[in-house]
Amino acid sequence: MTGFCFLDISYVVRKNKSLYPFYETLAVIFIPFLIVLFIEFVLRFGMGPFVEKVSFFSAFYASIIAICSYVWIRKKIIYAFLPVILFSVVIALLFKDEATMVCRFLYFFISLLILSFVSVIGYALFKVIGKHSTSNPLYILKFFVGLFIFVCGMFIIHILSGFFNPHLSVVQTLILGIKEGLLVGSGVTVVTIILSKKTD
């Protein structure tokens, strides 16, 4: 419901064209972060010890994907490579594990590129659907369609990463894809729905 409230706010702000770029930028950065964090808190509160501790990484990751997608949508794919490369380097430096720096960079680079592409595909699809109707049931349909597309993107990433990690089985990679896809995709999908409402 939080995301759909922002949809109404975006209509009001759109009346003032000088405010819209500022609002749009804030929406892209903070909406995915807040939605993913809210879902994690709800899961943690509802399922207690059965859920891992709340992780800020998923929330940050959703915001990063949204930023890369936003640049891709507004400035085309060439400019989108800049934030994808920049954030890939930053994440690879901050989140160190057993993999080498190059492997971490390649993993995050491919992940951001695929997930940004998935978000742009969702944006284009929402623009086409929005031309025919703007009813509330349609927004709900858009959300679940975007979530499905995003989960498919996560499947691709985890299957590819499974080749480099022999400790994970195919079933484990698919479960991780569903888990992360639903969580991160919820925030990014709401942003793509909001962006698709703006008439260029």
Backbone as a printed PyTorch tensor [residue, N CA C, xyz], in Angstrom:
tensor([[[  0.8180,  -1.1980,   0.0000],
         [  0.0000,   0.0000,   0.0000],
         [  0.8590,   1.2580,   0.0000]],

        [[  2.0450,   1.1880,   0.6190],
         [  2.9220,   2.3630,   0.6730],
         [  3.2920,   2.8480,  -0.7110]],

        [[  3.6290,   1.9120,  -1.5910],
         [  4.0330,   2.2800,  -2.9340],
         [  2.9150,   2.9200,  -3.7020]],

        [[  1.6570,   2.4440,  -3.5150],
         [  0.5430,   2.9680,  -4.2710],
         [  0.1570,   4.3630,  -3.7840]],

        [[  0.4400,   4.6900,  -2.5170],
         [  0.2300,   6.0510,  -2.0300],
         [  1.1590,   7.0120,  -2.7500]],

        [[  2.4110,   6.5710,  -3.0080],
         [  3.3720,   7.3960,  -3.7270],
         [  2.9010,   7.6430,  -5.1580]],

        [[  2.1210,   6.7120,  -5.7200],
         [  1.6130,   6.8810,  -7.0750],
         [  0.6980,   8.0900,  -7.1450]],

        [[ -0.1400,   8.2980,  -6.1120],
         [ -1.0300,   9.4490,  -6.0720],
         [ -0.2430,  10.7310,  -5.8530]],

        [[  0.7780,  10.6670,  -5.0000],
         [  1.6160,  11.8400,  -4.7440],
         [  2.3340,  12.2660,  -6.0230]],

        [[  2.7810,  11.2760,  -6.8030],
         [  3.5050,  11.5900,  -8.0300],
         [  2.6270,  12.3550,  -9.0050]],

        [[  1.3270,  12.0890,  -8.9930],
         [  0.4090,  12.7950,  -9.8860],
         [  0.3300,  14.2640,  -9.5110]],

        [[  0.3150,  14.5450,  -8.1840],
         [  0.2470,  15.9240,  -7.7120],
         [  1.5360,  16.6700,  -8.0310]],

        [[  2.6700,  16.0390,  -7.7380],
         [  3.9630,  16.6930,  -7.9580],
         [  4.2120,  16.9300,  -9.4320]],

        [[  3.6660,  16.0710, -10.2850],
         [  3.8740,  16.1910, -11.7210],
         [  3.3010,  17.4880, -12.2730]],

        [[  2.3390,  18.0930, -11.5370],
         [  1.7490,  19.3550, -11.9590],
         [  2.7930,  20.4700, -11.9750]],

        [[  3.7560,  20.3770, -11.0570],
         [  4.8390,  21.3510, -11.0060],
         [  6.0800,  20.7200, -11.6120]],

        [[  6.3690,  21.0590, -12.8540],
         [  7.4480,  20.3930, -13.5880],
         [  8.8240,  20.6970, -13.0010]],

        [[  8.9670,  21.7950, -12.2980],
         [ 10.2710,  22.1250, -11.7200],
         [ 10.5800,  21.2460, -10.5140]],

        [[  9.5430,  20.7610,  -9.8320],
         [  9.7520,  19.9050,  -8.6690],
         [  9.8860,  18.4380,  -9.0470]],

        [[  9.3630,  18.0720, -10.2060],
         [  9.2860,  16.6470, -10.5240],
         [ 10.6430,  15.9510, -10.5890]],

        [[ 11.6850,  16.5240, -11.2470],
         [ 12.9900,  15.8240, -11.2670],
         [ 13.5350,  15.5600,  -9.8710]],

        [[ 13.3650,  16.5280,  -8.9620],
         [ 13.8410,  16.3540,  -7.5900],
         [ 13.0620,  15.2410,  -6.9010]],

        [[ 11.7380,  15.2600,  -7.0410],
         [ 10.9050,  14.2140,  -6.4400],
         [ 11.2350,  12.8520,  -7.0310]],

        [[ 11.4280,  12.8240,  -8.3520],
         [ 11.7150,  11.5670,  -9.0390],
         [ 13.0130,  10.9460,  -8.5320]],

        [[ 14.0260,  11.7760,  -8.3420],
         [ 15.3150,  11.2910,  -7.8460],
         [ 15.1890,  10.7460,  -6.4260]],

        [[ 14.4830,  11.4800,  -5.5650],
         [ 14.2780,  11.0060,  -4.1960],
         [ 13.4910,   9.6970,  -4.1740]],

        [[ 12.4870,   9.5970,  -5.0330],
         [ 11.6730,   8.3800,  -5.0980],
         [ 12.5210,   7.1850,  -5.5030]],

        [[ 13.3740,   7.3740,  -6.5080],
         [ 14.2180,   6.2840,  -6.9970],
         [ 15.1830,   5.8030,  -5.9270]],

        [[ 15.6890,   6.7210,  -5.1200],
         [ 16.6790,   6.3550,  -4.0990],
         [ 16.0290,   5.7360,  -2.8670]],

        [[ 14.9830,   6.3860,  -2.3570],
         [ 14.4740,   6.0160,  -1.0340],
         [ 13.3210,   5.0140,  -1.0360]],

        [[ 12.4660,   5.0190,  -2.0510],
         [ 11.3160,   4.1020,  -2.0300],
         [ 11.7490,   2.6380,  -2.0040]],

        [[ 12.6680,   2.1870,  -2.8890],
         [ 13.0940,   0.7820,  -2.8130],
         [ 13.7180,   0.4480,  -1.4610]],

        [[ 14.5400,   1.3670,  -0.9550],
         [ 15.2110,   1.1440,   0.3290],
         [ 14.1980,   0.9460,   1.4440]],

        [[ 13.1970,   1.8330,   1.5250],
         [ 12.2140,   1.7700,   2.6030],
         [ 11.2970,   0.5550,   2.4710]],

        [[ 10.9130,   0.2220,   1.2490],
         [ 10.0240,  -0.9250,   1.0480],
         [ 10.7180,  -2.2280,   1.4360]],

        [[ 11.9480,  -2.4190,   0.9740],
         [ 12.6780,  -3.6470,   1.2900],
         [ 12.9560,  -3.7360,   2.7920]],

        [[ 13.3340,  -2.6200,   3.3950],
         [ 13.5950,  -2.6090,   4.8360],
         [ 12.3220,  -2.9180,   5.6180]],

        [[ 11.2000,  -2.3650,   5.1760],
         [  9.9150,  -2.6220,   5.8410],
         [  9.5440,  -4.1020,   5.7580]],

        [[  9.7220,  -4.7030,   4.5830],
         [  9.4160,  -6.1310,   4.4170],
         [ 10.2940,  -6.9780,   5.3220]],

        [[ 11.5720,  -6.6330,   5.4070],
         [ 12.4830,  -7.3920,   6.2650],
         [ 12.0950,  -7.2780,   7.7360]],

        [[ 11.6970,  -6.0850,   8.1710],
         [ 11.2640,  -5.9110,   9.5560],
         [ 10.0000,  -6.7150,   9.8440]],

        [[  9.0500,  -6.7150,   8.8950],
         [  7.8090,  -7.4710,   9.0730],
         [  8.1060,  -8.9650,   9.1650]],

        [[  8.9770,  -9.4600,   8.2770],
         [  9.3330, -10.8750,   8.3070],
         [ 10.0400, -11.2370,   9.6130]],

        [[ 10.9240, -10.3670,  10.0330],
         [ 11.6680, -10.6100,  11.2720],
         [ 10.7240, -10.6120,  12.4760]],

        [[  9.7840,  -9.6790,  12.4800],
         [  8.8400,  -9.5670,  13.5880],
         [  7.8480, -10.7310,  13.5890]],

        [[  7.4040, -11.1400,  12.4040],
         [  6.3860, -12.1790,  12.2950],
         [  6.9180, -13.5910,  12.4680]],

        [[  8.1360, -13.8390,  11.9690],
         [  8.6750, -15.1970,  11.9940],
         [  9.7580, -15.3900,  13.0480]],

        [[ 10.1620, -14.3110,  13.6950],
         [ 11.0810, -14.4040,  14.8250],
         [ 12.3850, -15.0940,  14.5010]],

        [[ 12.7490, -16.1060,  15.2850],
         [ 14.0650, -16.7570,  15.1300],
         [ 14.2150, -17.5520,  13.8330]],

        [[ 13.0960, -17.7520,  13.0970],
         [ 13.1700, -18.5180,  11.8540],
         [ 13.7200, -17.6830,  10.7080]],

        [[ 13.8500, -16.3760,  10.8990],
         [ 14.3660, -15.4790,   9.8680],
         [ 15.6920, -14.9060,  10.3220]],

        [[ 16.6040, -14.7260,   9.3690],
         [ 17.9070, -14.1550,   9.6960],
         [ 17.7510, -12.7040,  10.1530]],

        [[ 18.8060, -12.1620,  10.7310],
         [ 18.7780, -10.7770,  11.1770],
         [ 18.5190,  -9.8460,  10.0000]],

        [[ 17.9120,  -8.7010,  10.3060],
         [ 17.6030,  -7.7280,   9.2660],
         [ 18.8910,  -7.2630,   8.6100]],

        [[ 18.9350,  -7.3460,   7.3010],
         [ 20.1240,  -6.9620,   6.5490],
         [ 19.8490,  -5.6950,   5.7430]],

        [[ 20.7170,  -4.7050,   5.9180],
         [ 20.5620,  -3.4690,   5.1590],
         [ 21.0640,  -3.6250,   3.7260]],

        [[ 21.7970,  -4.7030,   3.4600],
         [ 22.3710,  -4.8710,   2.1260],
         [ 21.2880,  -4.9750,   1.0510]],

        [[ 20.2410,  -5.7510,   1.3190],
         [ 19.1660,  -5.9140,   0.3350],
         [ 18.4970,  -4.5810,   0.0330]],

        [[ 18.3170,  -3.7660,   1.0670],
         [ 17.6990,  -2.4560,   0.8690],
         [ 18.6000,  -1.5390,   0.0330]],

        [[ 19.8970,  -1.5230,   0.3670],
         [ 20.8510,  -0.7260,  -0.4210],
         [ 20.9220,  -1.2500,  -1.8610]],

        [[ 20.9150,  -2.5650,  -1.9940],
         [ 21.0190,  -3.1750,  -3.3170],
         [ 19.8170,  -2.8100,  -4.1870]],

        [[ 18.6230,  -2.7810,  -3.5870],
         [ 17.4220,  -2.3880,  -4.3220],
         [ 17.5310,  -0.9400,  -4.8020]],

        [[ 18.0490,  -0.0540,  -3.9390],
         [ 18.2260,   1.3490,  -4.3280],
         [ 19.2420,   1.4910,  -5.4500]],

        [[ 20.3190,   0.7330,  -5.3710],
         [ 21.3560,   0.7840,  -6.4080],
         [ 20.7880,   0.3280,  -7.7530]],

        [[ 20.0430,  -0.7700,  -7.7470],
         [ 19.4260,  -1.2670,  -8.9860],
         [ 18.4660,  -0.2280,  -9.5460]],

        [[ 17.6900,   0.4100,  -8.6580],
         [ 16.7450,   1.4370,  -9.0970],
         [ 17.4630,   2.6230,  -9.7310]],

        [[ 18.6020,   3.0260,  -9.1440],
         [ 19.3770,   4.1430,  -9.7040],
         [ 19.9190,   3.7870, -11.0790]],

        [[ 20.4910,   2.5860, -11.2110],
         [ 21.0190,   2.1430, -12.5060],
         [ 19.9070,   2.0690, -13.5600]],

        [[ 18.7490,   1.5770, -13.1530],
         [ 17.6130,   1.4850, -14.0720],
         [ 17.1310,   2.8690, -14.4750]],

        [[ 17.1140,   3.7830, -13.5050],
         [ 16.6600,   5.1470, -13.7660],
         [ 17.5490,   5.8390, -14.7980]],

        [[ 18.8670,   5.6940, -14.6160],
         [ 19.8050,   6.2900, -15.5780],
         [ 19.6180,   5.6500, -16.9570]],

        [[ 19.4200,   4.3370, -16.9840],
         [ 19.2010,   3.6160, -18.2390],
         [ 17.9510,   4.1460, -18.9340]],

        [[ 16.8650,   4.3480, -18.1830],
         [ 15.5970,   4.8080, -18.7530],
         [ 15.6970,   6.2400, -19.2520]],

        [[ 16.3240,   7.0980, -18.4580],
         [ 16.3510,   8.5290, -18.7960],
         [ 17.5020,   8.9080, -19.7470]],

        [[ 18.6510,   8.2140, -19.6320],
         [ 19.8300,   8.6070, -20.4000],
         [ 20.3360,   7.5260, -21.3550]],

        [[ 19.6110,   6.4360, -21.4820],
         [ 19.9530,   5.3110, -22.3730],
         [ 21.0900,   4.4660, -21.8000]],

        [[ 21.3490,   3.3490, -22.4620],
         [ 22.2140,   2.3000, -21.9260],
         [ 23.6800,   2.7270, -21.7840]],

        [[ 24.1590,   3.5980, -22.6750],
         [ 25.5780,   3.9890, -22.6150],
         [ 25.8920,   4.6450, -21.2790]],

        [[ 25.0320,   5.5740, -20.8360],
         [ 25.2530,   6.2500, -19.5580],
         [ 24.9810,   5.3260, -18.3800]],

        [[ 24.1410,   4.3130, -18.5920],
         [ 23.8100,   3.3780, -17.5130],
         [ 25.0300,   2.5590, -17.0950]],

        [[ 25.9930,   2.3770, -17.9930],
         [ 27.1980,   1.6190, -17.6480],
         [ 28.0120,   2.3200, -16.5570]],

        [[ 27.9320,   3.6490, -16.4890],
         [ 28.7090,   4.3880, -15.5010],
         [ 28.3140,   4.0300, -14.0660]],

        [[ 27.0150,   4.1380, -13.6850],
         [ 26.6730,   3.7280, -12.3150],
         [ 26.8260,   2.2310, -12.0740]],

        [[ 26.6060,   1.4210, -13.1030],
         [ 26.7660,  -0.0310, -12.9520],
         [ 28.2130,  -0.3610, -12.5930]],

        [[ 29.1650,   0.2170, -13.3230],
         [ 30.5900,  -0.0270, -13.0470],
         [ 30.9840,   0.5510, -11.6890]],

        [[ 30.5410,   1.7830, -11.4180],
         [ 30.8900,   2.4480, -10.1580],
         [ 30.3970,   1.6560,  -8.9510]],

        [[ 29.1240,   1.2800,  -8.9600],
         [ 28.5610,   0.5460,  -7.8190],
         [ 29.1440,  -0.8670,  -7.7160]],

        [[ 29.4920,  -1.4620,  -8.8510],
         [ 30.1120,  -2.7940,  -8.8150],
         [ 31.4480,  -2.7480,  -8.0930]],

        [[ 32.2290,  -1.7110,  -8.3660],
         [ 33.5240,  -1.5470,  -7.7010],
         [ 33.3340,  -1.2940,  -6.2060]],

        [[ 32.3860,  -0.3870,  -5.8700],
         [ 32.1500,  -0.0340,  -4.4620],
         [ 31.6930,  -1.2490,  -3.6620]],

        [[ 30.7300,  -1.9970,  -4.1970],
         [ 30.2120,  -3.1700,  -3.4760],
         [ 31.2970,  -4.2390,  -3.3320]],

        [[ 32.0520,  -4.4400,  -4.4090],
         [ 33.1220,  -5.4450,  -4.3660],
         [ 34.1720,  -5.0940,  -3.3190]],

        [[ 34.4170,  -3.8010,  -3.1030],
         [ 35.3930,  -3.3720,  -2.0990],
         [ 34.8490,  -3.4820,  -0.6810]],

        [[ 33.5620,  -3.1870,  -0.5210],
         [ 32.9670,  -3.1700,   0.8190],
         [ 32.6100,  -4.5560,   1.3420]],

        [[ 32.0840,  -5.4020,   0.4600],
         [ 31.6160,  -6.7190,   0.8930],
         [ 32.6070,  -7.7840,   0.4350]],

        [[ 33.5870,  -8.0360,   1.2790],
         [ 34.6410,  -8.9890,   0.9410],
         [ 34.2620, -10.3900,   1.4320]],

        [[ 34.5680, -11.3680,   0.6090],
         [ 34.3830, -12.7650,   1.0040],
         [ 35.5630, -13.5730,   0.4750]],

        [[ 35.3660, -14.8680,   0.2920],
         [ 36.4670, -15.7290,  -0.1400],
         [ 36.8670, -15.4810,  -1.5910]],

        [[ 35.9510, -14.9570,  -2.3860],
         [ 36.2430, -14.7320,  -3.8020],
         [ 37.2320, -13.5770,  -3.9660]],

        [[ 37.9210, -13.5840,  -5.0840],
         [ 38.8780, -12.5210,  -5.3660],
         [ 38.1440, -11.2480,  -5.7630]],

        [[ 38.8700, -10.1440,  -5.7670],
         [ 38.3070,  -8.8490,  -6.1190],
         [ 37.7140,  -8.8740,  -7.5210]],

        [[ 38.4190,  -9.4910,  -8.4490],
         [ 37.9480,  -9.5480,  -9.8450],
         [ 36.6480, -10.3440,  -9.9500]],

        [[ 36.5900, -11.4850,  -9.2420],
         [ 35.3750, -12.3110,  -9.2700],
         [ 34.1960, -11.5760,  -8.6650]],

        [[ 34.4410, -10.8730,  -7.5430],
         [ 33.3630, -10.1130,  -6.9000],
         [ 32.8770,  -9.0020,  -7.8210]],

        [[ 33.8240,  -8.3080,  -8.4760],
         [ 33.4410,  -7.2280,  -9.3810],
         [ 32.6070,  -7.7730, -10.5410]],

        [[ 33.0430,  -8.8740, -11.1500],
         [ 32.3150,  -9.4560, -12.2760],
         [ 30.9160,  -9.9020, -11.8660]],

        [[ 30.8260, -10.5040, -10.6550],
         [ 29.5230, -10.9740, -10.1730],
         [ 28.5480,  -9.8070, -10.0180]],

        [[ 28.9890,  -8.7460,  -9.3250],
         [ 28.1030,  -7.6080,  -9.0980],
         [ 27.8420,  -6.8300, -10.3860]],

        [[ 28.8370,  -6.7570, -11.2720],
         [ 28.6440,  -6.0740, -12.5490],
         [ 27.5670,  -6.7790, -13.3730]],

        [[ 27.6840,  -8.1030, -13.4940],
         [ 26.6980,  -8.8750, -14.2540],
         [ 25.3250,  -8.7990, -13.5840]],

        [[ 25.3180,  -8.8580, -12.2590],
         [ 24.0510,  -8.7940, -11.5190],
         [ 23.3450,  -7.4670, -11.7590]],

        [[ 24.0750,  -6.3670, -11.5800],
         [ 23.4700,  -5.0470, -11.7710],
         [ 23.0190,  -4.8390, -13.2090]],

        [[ 23.8010,  -5.3390, -14.1500],
         [ 23.4440,  -5.1810, -15.5560],
         [ 22.1720,  -5.9540, -15.8850]],

        [[ 22.0940,  -7.2070, -15.4330],
         [ 20.9110,  -8.0330, -15.7210],
         [ 19.6750,  -7.4790, -15.0160]],

        [[ 19.8100,  -7.1340, -13.7410],
         [ 18.6560,  -6.6460, -12.9860],
         [ 18.1990,  -5.2730, -13.4550]],

        [[ 19.1230,  -4.4270, -13.8870],
         [ 18.7410,  -3.1360, -14.4660],
         [ 18.0020,  -3.3500, -15.7820]],

        [[ 18.4880,  -4.2940, -16.5760],
         [ 17.8240,  -4.6240, -17.8390],
         [ 16.4160,  -5.1580, -17.5760]],

        [[ 16.2770,  -6.0130, -16.5650],
         [ 14.9700,  -6.5510, -16.1880],
         [ 14.0290,  -5.4260, -15.7740]],

        [[ 14.5450,  -4.4520, -15.0120],
         [ 13.7240,  -3.3200, -14.5830],
         [ 13.2840,  -2.4650, -15.7650]],

        [[ 14.1750,  -2.2620, -16.7220],
         [ 13.8450,  -1.4700, -17.9090],
         [ 12.7860,  -2.1940, -18.7510]],

        [[ 12.9030,  -3.5130, -18.8490],
         [ 11.8860,  -4.2980, -19.5550],
         [ 10.5270,  -4.1220, -18.8690]],

        [[ 10.5370,  -4.1800, -17.5330],
         [  9.3010,  -3.9620, -16.7810],
         [  8.7430,  -2.5750, -17.0120]],

        [[  9.6180,  -1.5640, -17.0390],
         [  9.1990,  -0.1800, -17.2950],
         [  8.5180,  -0.0560, -18.6550]],

        [[  9.1300,  -0.6420, -19.6830],
         [  8.5550,  -0.5780, -21.0340],
         [  7.2020,  -1.2820, -21.0760]],

        [[  7.1040,  -2.4040, -20.3920],
         [  5.8460,  -3.1550, -20.3520],
         [  4.7630,  -2.3490, -19.6300]],

        [[  5.1290,  -1.6880, -18.5340],
         [  4.1630,  -0.8890, -17.7810],
         [  3.6830,   0.3100, -18.5920]],

        [[  4.5840,   0.8910, -19.4010],
         [  4.1950,   2.0160, -20.2510],
         [  3.1430,   1.5800, -21.2670]],

        [[  3.3440,   0.3960, -21.8390],
         [  2.3960,  -0.1170, -22.8330],
         [  1.0510,  -0.4280, -22.1820]],

        [[  1.0860,  -1.0950, -21.0260],
         [ -0.1540,  -1.4450, -20.3250],
         [ -0.8840,  -0.1870, -19.8770]],

        [[ -0.1380,   0.8230, -19.4140],
         [ -0.7360,   2.0480, -18.9050],
         [ -1.4810,   2.8530, -19.9490]],

        [[ -1.1830,   2.6500, -21.2250],
         [ -1.8710,   3.3760, -22.2830],
         [ -3.3220,   2.9320, -22.4290]],

        [[ -3.6380,   1.7480, -21.9580],
         [ -4.9750,   1.1990, -22.1250],
         [ -5.8650,   1.4420, -20.9140]],

        [[ -5.2800,   1.4870, -19.7230],
         [ -6.0840,   1.6700, -18.5180],
         [ -5.1910,   2.1140, -17.3720]],

        [[ -5.8050,   2.8170, -16.3870],
         [ -5.0660,   3.2610, -15.2000],
         [ -5.8200,   2.8840, -13.9200]],

        [[ -6.5600,   1.8130, -13.9520],
         [ -7.3570,   1.4080, -12.7950],
         [ -6.4670,   0.8040, -11.7150]],

        [[ -6.9940,   0.7650, -10.4900],
         [ -6.2370,   0.1950,  -9.3660],
         [ -5.9090,  -1.2790,  -9.5540]],

        [[ -6.8580,  -2.1080, -10.0510],
         [ -6.5000,  -3.5100, -10.3040],
         [ -5.3410,  -3.6540, -11.2830]],

        [[ -5.2310,  -2.6860, -12.2110],
         [ -4.1390,  -2.7450, -13.1790],
         [ -2.7950,  -2.4930, -12.5070]],

        [[ -2.7680,  -1.5940, -11.5080],
         [ -1.5340,  -1.3470, -10.7660],
         [ -1.0930,  -2.5960, -10.0270]],

        [[ -2.0530,  -3.3100,  -9.4510],
         [ -1.7440,  -4.5560,  -8.7540],
         [ -1.1950,  -5.5880,  -9.7360]],

        [[ -1.8220,  -5.6660, -10.9230],
         [ -1.3430,  -6.5870, -11.9590],
         [  0.0700,  -6.2250, -12.3890]],

        [[  0.3350,  -4.9280, -12.5760],
         [  1.6690,  -4.4700, -12.9480],
         [  2.7000,  -4.8970, -11.9020]],

        [[  2.3300,  -4.7270, -10.6390],
         [  3.2560,  -5.0570,  -9.5610],
         [  3.6520,  -6.5270,  -9.6080]],

        [[  2.6700,  -7.4140,  -9.7430],
         [  2.9770,  -8.8470,  -9.7380],
         [  3.6750,  -9.2870, -11.0240]],

        [[  3.3530,  -8.6430, -12.1420],
         [  4.0710,  -8.9430, -13.3850],
         [  5.5340,  -8.5250, -13.2530]],

        [[  5.7650,  -7.3140, -12.7040],
         [  7.1300,  -6.8460, -12.4930],
         [  7.8980,  -7.7270, -11.5270]],

        [[  7.2150,  -8.1840, -10.4950],
         [  7.8470,  -9.0650,  -9.5150],
         [  8.2440, -10.3900, -10.1610]],

        [[  7.3770, -10.9130, -11.0180],
         [  7.6750, -12.1680, -11.7270],
         [  8.8910, -11.9930, -12.6420]],

        [[  8.9370, -10.8890, -13.3670],
         [ 10.0710, -10.6160, -14.2570],
         [ 11.3610, -10.5000, -13.4540]],

        [[ 11.2660,  -9.8340, -12.2950],
         [ 12.4520,  -9.6340, -11.4610],
         [ 12.9580, -10.9500, -10.8800]],

        [[ 12.0410, -11.8020, -10.4480],
         [ 12.4320, -13.1060,  -9.9260],
         [ 13.1140, -13.9350, -11.0160]],

        [[ 12.6020, -13.8380, -12.2430],
         [ 13.2420, -14.5380, -13.3650],
         [ 14.6710, -14.0370, -13.5640]],

        [[ 14.8660, -12.7120, -13.4100],
         [ 16.2090, -12.1550, -13.5130],
         [ 17.1200, -12.6740, -12.4230]],

        [[ 16.5920, -12.7920, -11.2070],
         [ 17.3750, -13.3450, -10.0920],
         [ 17.7110, -14.8160, -10.3240]],

        [[ 16.7780, -15.5480, -10.9380],
         [ 17.0480, -16.9430, -11.2900],
         [ 18.2820, -17.0320, -12.1790]],

        [[ 18.3170, -16.1900, -13.2080],
         [ 19.4300, -16.2090, -14.1610],
         [ 20.7490, -15.9330, -13.4460]],

        [[ 20.7460, -14.9260, -12.5680],
         [ 21.9660, -14.5540, -11.8510],
         [ 22.4580, -15.6900, -10.9610]],

        [[ 21.5520, -16.2820, -10.2000],
         [ 21.9580, -17.3340,  -9.2580],
         [ 22.3500, -18.6220,  -9.9780]],

        [[ 21.7140, -18.8880, -11.1000],
         [ 22.1230, -20.0700, -11.8810],
         [ 23.5260, -19.8670, -12.4370]],

        [[ 23.8040, -18.6570, -12.9340],
         [ 25.1520, -18.3520, -13.4390],
         [ 26.1870, -18.4070, -12.3170]],

        [[ 25.8260, -17.8480, -11.1530],
         [ 26.7680, -17.8620, -10.0270],
         [ 26.9530, -19.2690,  -9.4810]],

        [[ 25.9640, -20.1500,  -9.6910],
         [ 26.0670, -21.5300,  -9.2290],
         [ 27.1800, -22.2950,  -9.9080]],

        [[ 27.5130, -21.8970, -11.1430],
         [ 28.6090, -22.5480, -11.8590],
         [ 29.9600, -22.2570, -11.2050]],

        [[ 30.0520, -21.0870, -10.5390],
         [ 31.3030, -20.6950,  -9.9030],
         [ 31.3710, -21.1220,  -8.4380]],

        [[ 30.2420, -21.6090,  -7.9150],
         [ 30.2010, -22.0380,  -6.5160],
         [ 29.6770, -23.4700,  -6.4480]],

        [[ 30.5500, -24.4520,  -6.4490],
         [ 30.1250, -25.8580,  -6.4620],
         [ 29.4410, -26.3070,  -5.1750]],

        [[ 29.5150, -25.4890,  -4.1130],
         [ 28.8990, -25.8560,  -2.8380],
         [ 27.3810, -25.6630,  -2.8630]],

        [[ 26.8780, -24.8900,  -3.8380],
         [ 25.4440, -24.6470,  -3.9340],
         [ 24.8230, -25.5600,  -4.9860]],

        [[ 23.7390, -26.2250,  -4.6200],
         [ 23.0240, -27.0690,  -5.5800],
         [ 22.0630, -26.2080,  -6.4040]],

        [[ 21.4850, -26.7890,  -7.4350],
         [ 20.5390, -26.0650,  -8.2870],
         [ 19.3200, -25.6360,  -7.4780]],

        [[ 18.8570, -26.5140,  -6.5990],
         [ 17.6860, -26.2020,  -5.7640],
         [ 17.9850, -25.0170,  -4.8510]],

        [[ 19.1700, -24.9870,  -4.2720],
         [ 19.5530, -23.8860,  -3.3800],
         [ 19.6250, -22.5600,  -4.1370]],

        [[ 20.1650, -22.6080,  -5.3500],
         [ 20.2500, -21.3770,  -6.1430],
         [ 18.8690, -20.8660,  -6.5110]],

        [[ 17.9490, -21.7710,  -6.8140],
         [ 16.5860, -21.3620,  -7.1540],
         [ 15.8770, -20.7680,  -5.9390]],

        [[ 16.0850, -21.3700,  -4.7670],
         [ 15.4720, -20.8440,  -3.5420],
         [ 16.0110, -19.4490,  -3.2290]],

        [[ 17.3260, -19.2740,  -3.3780],
         [ 17.9260, -17.9520,  -3.1680],
         [ 17.3910, -16.9400,  -4.1690]],

        [[ 17.1860, -17.3880,  -5.4110],
         [ 16.6460, -16.5020,  -6.4390],
         [ 15.2540, -16.0290,  -6.0940]],

        [[ 14.4120, -16.9410,  -5.6000],
         [ 13.0470, -16.5660,  -5.2160],
         [ 13.0730, -15.6080,  -4.0250]],

        [[ 13.8710, -15.9570,  -3.0200],
         [ 13.9410, -15.1490,  -1.8020],
         [ 14.4100, -13.7220,  -2.0920]],

        [[ 15.5300, -13.5870,  -2.7590],
         [ 16.0770, -12.2610,  -3.0450],
         [ 15.2540, -11.5340,  -4.1050]],

        [[ 14.7250, -12.2880,  -5.0790],
         [ 13.9250, -11.6660,  -6.1270],
         [ 12.6590, -11.0340,  -5.5920]],

        [[ 11.9680, -11.7280,  -4.6940],
         [ 10.7400, -11.1910,  -4.1070],
         [ 11.0300,  -9.9780,  -3.2360]],

        [[ 12.1190, -10.0470,  -2.4840],
         [ 12.4530,  -8.9670,  -1.5480],
         [ 12.9010,  -7.7080,  -2.2760]],

        [[ 13.9660,  -7.8370,  -3.0640],
         [ 14.5230,  -6.6790,  -3.7700],
         [ 13.5820,  -6.2150,  -4.8880]],

        [[ 12.9490,  -7.1710,  -5.5570],
         [ 12.0510,  -6.8280,  -6.6590],
         [ 10.8490,  -6.0240,  -6.2240]],

        [[ 10.3940,  -6.1970,  -4.9880],
         [  9.2370,  -5.4370,  -4.5000],
         [  9.5150,  -3.9370,  -4.5410]],

        [[ 10.6900,  -3.5460,  -4.0560],
         [ 11.0320,  -2.1240,  -4.0520],
         [ 11.2790,  -1.5720,  -5.4360]],

        [[ 12.0210,  -2.3020,  -6.2500],
         [ 12.3710,  -1.8200,  -7.5910],
         [ 11.1290,  -1.7610,  -8.4920]],

        [[ 10.2330,  -2.7290,  -8.3600],
         [  9.0330,  -2.7560,  -9.1920],
         [  8.1340,  -1.5560,  -8.9250]],

        [[  7.9880,  -1.1740,  -7.6630],
         [  7.1690,   0.0020,  -7.3300],
         [  7.7410,   1.2500,  -7.9890]],

        [[  9.0670,   1.3890,  -7.9780],
         [  9.7020,   2.5520,  -8.6120],
         [  9.4640,   2.5630, -10.1200]],

        [[  9.5870,   1.4070, -10.7710],
         [  9.3740,   1.3540, -12.2150],
         [  7.9190,   1.6690, -12.5690]],

        [[  6.9900,   1.2920, -11.6960],
         [  5.5840,   1.6410, -11.9200],
         [  5.3920,   3.1580, -11.8290]],

        [[  6.0280,   3.7720, -10.8350],
         [  5.9420,   5.2310, -10.6680],
         [  6.5490,   5.9510, -11.8770]],

        [[  7.7150,   5.5080, -12.3150],
         [  8.3770,   6.1280, -13.4650],
         [  7.5500,   5.9640, -14.7390]],

        [[  6.8850,   4.8320, -14.8800],
         [  6.1010,   4.5940, -16.0950],
         [  4.8590,   5.4540, -16.1700]],

        [[  4.4390,   6.0640, -15.0300],
         [  3.2890,   6.9450, -15.0260],
         [  3.5910,   8.3070, -15.6620]],

        [[  4.8630,   8.6890, -15.6790],
         [  5.2450,   9.9810, -16.2420],
         [  5.2000,   9.9280, -17.7510]],

        [[  4.5150,  10.8630, -18.3510],
         [  4.4600,  10.9290, -19.8080],
         [  5.6390,  11.7330, -20.3100]],

        [[  6.4740,  11.0980, -21.1360],
         [  7.6820,  11.7660, -21.6410],
         [  7.3260,  12.7420, -22.7590]]])
